[in-house]
Amino acid sequence: MSICYIESSVGRLALEADDDCVTSVRWASPGERARPAAPNPVLKEATRQLDRYFGRKLHRFDLPLAAHGTDHQKRVWAMMREIPFGETVTYGGMAMALGSGPRAVGTACGRNPLPIIVPCHRVLASGGKEGGYSGGRGLPTKHQLLALEGVTLP
């Protein structure tokens, strides 16, 4: 496993990769330090794309991903990758499309190991309500990511 850290407008992020695929994006713990390692090409590219995303110059990530999860979670995560930049969907809408329940979709969103790259922040509760967010500082981070994409919540 390789790891690198980047500073972003939503906090310090830790990016992890196995071989040639990104496996995790998470908010780094205070004081967490990178161990010296040879630069990993996929993490360099992930860093470049995230920097472009936060600079509003990238609207769709193109990275090899290897998220570990159940078949249902992987289906939810694949569907989230199709939500366009600056747009939102609802847990219920996703659930109907997947033949699932909104709560199961919400659980899969909460277990997303690749937030931002797999944009769980674009999934809202019914009526355009914010729902939840498990990354960073929670809902303030979700609002920040949506605002970066030009989305304002009611």
C-alpha positions in Angstrom: 0.0 0.0 0.0 1.2 3.5 -0.9 -0.1 6.7 0.8 0.2 10.4 0.1 -1.3 13.5 1.6 -2.7 16.6 0.0 -4.0 19.9 1.4 -7.4 20.8 0.1 -10.1 23.4 0.8 -12.0 20.7 2.8 -9.0 19.7 4.9 -6.0 17.4 4.7 -6.7 14.3 2.7 -4.9 10.9 2.8 -4.9 9.1 -0.5 -4.1 5.4 -0.6 -3.4 3.0 -3.4 -2.6 -0.7 -3.9 -0.5 -1.4 -7.0 -2.1 0.7 -9.8 -5.5 1.6 -8.3 -6.7 4.2 -5.8 -8.3 2.4 -2.9 -9.1 5.1 -0.4 -9.6 8.8 0.1 -10.0 9.9 3.7 -9.5 12.9 5.9 -6.1 12.6 7.6 -6.0 12.5 11.4 -4.3 15.4 13.1 -0.5 14.8 13.3 -0.7 11.9 10.8 2.6 11.8 8.8 3.5 10.2 5.6 6.1 7.5 5.7 8.9 8.0 3.1 8.2 6.0 0.0 8.8 5.9 -3.7 6.3 8.1 -5.5 3.4 6.1 -6.8 2.3 7.1 -10.3 -1.4 6.6 -9.6 -1.3 8.7 -6.4 0.6 11.4 -8.3 -2.2 11.4 -10.9 -4.9 11.4 -8.2 -3.3 14.4 -6.6 -3.1 16.2 -9.9 -6.8 15.5 -10.6 -7.9 16.5 -7.1 -6.0 19.7 -7.3 -7.8 20.4 -10.6 -11.1 19.5 -9.1 -10.6 21.9 -6.2 -9.6 24.5 -8.7 -12.8 24.0 -10.6 -11.0 22.8 -13.7 -11.9 19.1 -13.5 -15.5 17.9 -13.5 -15.0 14.1 -13.9 -12.2 12.0 -12.4 -10.5 9.4 -14.6 -8.6 7.2 -12.2 -8.3 3.4 -11.8 -10.2 2.6 -8.6 -10.4 -0.5 -6.5 -12.9 0.0 -3.7 -13.6 -2.9 -1.4 -17.3 -3.5 -0.6 -20.4 -5.6 -1.1 -21.9 -6.0 -4.5 -24.7 -3.6 -3.5 -22.2 -1.0 -2.3 -20.3 -1.3 -5.6 -23.5 -0.8 -7.6 -24.3 2.3 -5.5 -20.8 3.7 -5.9 -20.8 3.0 -9.7 -24.1 4.9 -10.0 -22.7 7.8 -7.9 -19.8 8.1 -10.4 -22.3 8.9 -13.1 -23.8 11.9 -11.3 -22.6 14.9 -13.3 -20.6 17.7 -11.6 -22.9 20.3 -10.2 -25.9 18.1 -10.2 -27.6 16.1 -7.4 -29.8 13.0 -7.0 -31.7 11.6 -4.1 -31.3 8.5 -2.1 -34.8 7.5 -3.0 -34.2 8.0 -6.8 -31.1 5.9 -6.6 -32.9 3.2 -4.6 -35.7 3.0 -7.2 -33.2 2.7 -10.1 -31.3 0.0 -8.2 -34.3 -1.9 -6.9 -33.1 -1.2 -3.4 -34.2 0.9 -0.4 -33.2 4.5 0.4 -31.7 3.5 3.7 -29.5 0.9 2.0 -28.3 3.5 -0.5 -27.6 5.9 2.4 -25.6 3.2 4.2 -23.6 2.5 1.0 -22.9 6.3 0.6 -21.7 6.4 4.2 -19.3 3.6 3.6 -17.9 5.1 0.4 -14.1 4.6 0.6 -13.4 7.2 -2.1 -15.3 10.4 -1.2 -15.0 13.3 -3.6 -13.8 11.0 -6.4 -16.9 8.9 -6.0 -19.2 11.9 -5.3 -21.4 10.8 -2.4 -21.8 14.5 -1.6 -24.1 14.8 -4.6 -26.7 12.5 -3.0 -29.5 14.3 -1.1 -32.5 13.3 0.9 -36.0 13.7 -0.6 -37.1 17.3 -1.3 -33.5 18.4 -1.8 -32.7 18.2 1.9 -29.1 17.7 2.7 -29.2 14.1 4.2 -26.0 13.1 5.8 -22.3 13.1 5.1 -19.6 11.0 6.9 -16.5 12.8 5.6 -14.5 15.7 6.9 -16.6 17.8 9.3 -19.8 16.2 8.2 -22.6 18.3 6.7 -20.4 21.5 6.5 -18.0 19.6 4.3 -20.9 18.4 2.1 -22.1 22.0 1.7 -18.6 23.1 0.9 -18.2 20.5 -1.9 -21.6 21.2 -3.3 -20.9 25.0 -3.3 -17.6 24.3 -5.1 -19.7 22.7 -7.8 -22.2 25.6 -7.8 -25.0 23.8 -6.0 -26.8 25.6 -3.2 -29.2 23.8 -0.9 -32.6 25.3 0.0 
